[in-house]
Amino acid sequence: MTTNMGSLDRVLRLIVGVALIVAPLMNYLGLGASSAVAYTLMTIGGILTLTSVFGVCPLYSLLGIQTKT
């Protein structure tokens, strides 16, 4: 697959993705009582991080969006 994400998009996804993974682990958001919410946030963070690392967003491919210049 060819990359379809620009560098700004990748950096922002990486920052948000890592934050969504780390915040529930640190109980920063006060979500310790609800493990389902914590696991959901970590899953979304993992997806964002992986798409950032590989530079390919499947949703962008489906919609025909390309932020890479």
Residue, then its C-alpha position, 0 to 999 in steps of 0.5 A: m500500500t502507498t502512504n496516504m497521510g502527510s507528515l502533519d497528519r502523522v505527527l498529530r495522530l501519533i501524539v493523540g494515539v500515545a496520549l490515549i494509550v497512556a492516559p488510562l494507564m496513568n488514571y489521568l482521566g479518572l477512568g479507573a472505575s470503568s475498564a471498558v472505557a479504558y480499553t476502548l481508549m487504548t484500542i483507539g490510541g493503538i489504531l491511531t498510533l499504527t496508522s501514524v507509523f505506517g502512514v496509511c489510513p484505511l478510512y482515507s483509502l475508502l473515502g479517497i482522501q489523501t493528505k500527503t503532498 
